[in-house]
């Protein structure tokens, strides 16, 4: 067991940090809203740190689960960020969805300081986070950062090592781009068949058992059939961010992604129509009302 620092107690992070405690690690948490970190510490026999630099000082490994590049910039490079404090953790992993450029910037800064950094985003929604069944996509060689083995085992069902810095971030953008495309196609399919007279619940059962079935279809069923009865799992705004990052990467590589372009346009329109804070399953409601 080791001292693990965890920064970012959002919908996913709070569940992941709890699993690290359950696995027997000594966990210290930090969150932008300090009260949330303090409450987690009280409820989970953990500690809270007043700043990212102090989080590092109390840890052997620091895991961050942050919302976007701006949050990463602040937590890693801010005036009291992870890279400012002396001593403490020498190994860091960012497990949120960020750009390849941001992952590369952190890796370079860490390497210059003699530290290790792995971009290791995850696939799986809040239920997978709670059950420690996340798939971890790690931007490094297998066994190159052994201190991450135990924390990753506490968080996920499997870690796939992708060979080098930034590849975890790139793989996550590819996976999420596919999921958001499926989200939109599912919304359109359900709109089509319901307008043709088939009950949505019955149509969903058919799709769930068809050749188009995927784990995504099953574990998000409740949200599609009754969004208001379920907690938000992943917002439309975050989906828009993900697709935008994927398109930015595509442009930097000189390739075009026509379907991703269309998905971004739909997500942008949905955000502008007031769906930004709703679950991405609300795209079904948006499509039914007419995609303008």
N, C-alpha and C positions, 0 to 999 in steps of 0.2 A: 504494500500500500504506500501511497505517496501523498504529498501536499499538492492539491490541484486547485488552481485559481480559475474562476469562471466569470467571464464578463458578458452581460447581456441576458437579462431574465425576461425575455418576451414569451410568446406562446410556446415556442419550441425550447428556448433556453431554460426556462424554469423547470421543465420536465427533465431535461438532460442533466442539469445540475443535481436534481433530486436523485437521479440514478447513480451519479458519482458518489453521493453520500451513502446510498444503499449498498454500493459495492465495497464500502469500507474505507474510502479515501478521506483524508482530512481536507475539507472543502472550504475555501474562502470565496465569497462572491462580491461582485461589484455591479452596480447598475446605474445608469444615468440618473434615474430617480432613486435617491438613496434610501427612502423609506421602503421601497420594494425589496432591496437587498437586506435591510435590517429585519424585515418581516420574514423573509426566507430563512435567514440565519436562526431566528427564534424558533421557527416551525420545524427546522430540519437538523438541529444540532450542528450548525455550521457557524462560520464567522463571516462578518462583512468587512469590506475594506473601504476607506473613504475616497480612494482614487485608484486609477489603473496602476500608477507607479507603486503604490503601497500593496496592491494586489500582487504584483510581481515579486515584491520583497518577501512576501509571506509564502511563496509557492515554489515548487520544483518545476511544474509545468503550468502554463496558462492556456486555457481554451477560451476563445471568444466566439460568440454567436450574435453577430451584429447585422443590422438591417440593410445597410448599403455602404457605398464607398465613403460617403461623408462621415458616417459613424466610425468606420475603420480609421479614417484619417485622424479623427479626434482622439480615439482611444489609443492608437499606436504612436502617433506623432505629436499629440497635443502637449501643452506646457507641463502637464502632470501625467503624461501618457506612459505606456508600457516601456518605451525606449528611453525614458528620461531617468528612471530610478537606478541607483547602483545596486548591483548584486541581485540575488533572488533567482527566479526562473531563468533557465537557459534555453528552454524549448517552448515554442508557441504554435498554436494551430487556430486558424480561423475557419469556422464551420458554417458560416452563412453564405449567401449568394452574393458574390462581389465580382467586379470586372477582373479580367485577366491582367490588365495593366496595374490595378491596385494590388493584386496578389504579387506581381513581379516587383513592385516598389517595396513592399514589406520584406519580401525575401532578400532583396539586395541590401536593404538597410540592416536586416538582421545578420546577414553574412558578413557585412563590413564590421559589425560589432562582435563577431565571433559567436553568434547565436544561431539557433536552428528555427526555421519557420516552415510550416506545411499548410498550404491551402487545402482544406479537407471538408468541403461542403457535403451535405447529407441529402439523401432522397427519402421521403416519407413524411407524412403529415403528423399532427400532434399526437394521434393515437400511437404511431410507430415510435415517436419520441418517448412517450410515456412507458411503452412496453420494451424499450431498449431494442427495437427492431429496425433501426435506421440502417440504410446502406451508406457507407462512408466512401467518398471518392477522393483519394489522397494524392496530392501533387508532389510525389517524391518516389524514390526507389524503395521497394520493400525492404524492411529491416534497417533502413538508413537512420531512423529516429526511434530507437527502441523504447525510449521513455513514453512514447505515445501508445504503445501496445495495450497496456492495462486500462488507461482511460477509454480508448476506442472500444475495447471489449465490453466495458461497462455501458457504452452508449449505443452500440449497434450490433446487428446480426452478422455483418461482414464488412471488411475493409478491402477495397480494390485499389492497389497501388498503381499509379498511372505513369510513373517514370521520371517526372521532372517538374520544376516549379511552374505554376500557372495551369497545369493540365487538369488539376482538380476543379478549378474555377471554370475552365473551358468545358469540361465534361458536364458540370452541373448546368451550365447554360444550355447545352444541347438537350439534356434530359428535360429541363423545364420548358424549353421551347416546344418539345414534343407534347408535353402534358397540356400546355396552354392551347396548342392546336387541337388536341383531343377535346379539351373543355369546350371550345367553340363549336367543333363538329358535333359533339353530343348535344349541345344546346339547339343547334339547327335541326338535327335529326328528330329530337323530341318535339320540337315545334311543328315540323312537317307532319309527323304521324299523328300528333294530337289533333291538328287541324283536319286530318283525314278521318277523325272519329275514333281513334284508339286512345283509351285511357292512359295517362302518363305512367301510372304505376305498372300497368300491363306492358307497355312499351319498354319500360326500364327493365322489367324481368326478361323480356326477349333479348334486349341488347346485352344484358349481363350474362346471358347464356349463349351468346352468338360467337361467331368468329372474331367479332370486334371487341370481345371482352378483354379487360385488363384489370389488374388490381385496383387501379385508380377508379374504375367504374363502380366496383363493389364498395370500397371503403368510403366513398363520398356519396353513396346512394341517399342517405338520409338528408343531406344538404340539398340535393337536387329535388327531392320529392317534397320537402318541407323546410325551406331555408330558415324561416323565422323561428322554428322550434330548436335550432341547433346553434351552438356557439360558432363564431367566425373562426375558420381554420386558416385561411390564406386569402388575403384581400385582393380585390381587383387592382388596387394601386401597386401592390407588390408584383402581381402578374405583369402589369404594364412595365414595371422597372426591369423585370427579368428579360422580357422580350426585347426591350430597348437595348440592354447590355449585349444580348446575343446578336442583334443587328449591328451594334457598334463593332463587335469582334469580326463579324462577317465583312464589314466595310474595310476594316484594317487588313483583312486577308485577301481582299479583292474579289469576293464572291457575292452573289445575290441570293436572297432567300424570299421569293415572292409570297409564299404562304405566311411566313413570319411578318412580312410587311402588312399583309391584310389583318393578321391577328393584332398587330400593334395598333392599326387604325381602329379596330373594333374596341380594343381596351381603352384607347384614348377617348373615343366617343362615349363609352360607358362611364369613365371617370368624369367627363364633362357633364354627363347627365345625372351625376350625384351618386354613382355606384361605387366610388373609390374605396370607401371604408367597409363595404359589404363583402361577403365571401365571394370568391370567384365563381361559385355555383350560381350566383345571381345573374351571370351572363345569360342564363336561360330566360329569366324574366325580361332582360334587356332585349333579347332577340324577339321574344314574343310581342313586345311592344313596338317593334320595328326598328331595325338598325339603320339610322340615318347617316 
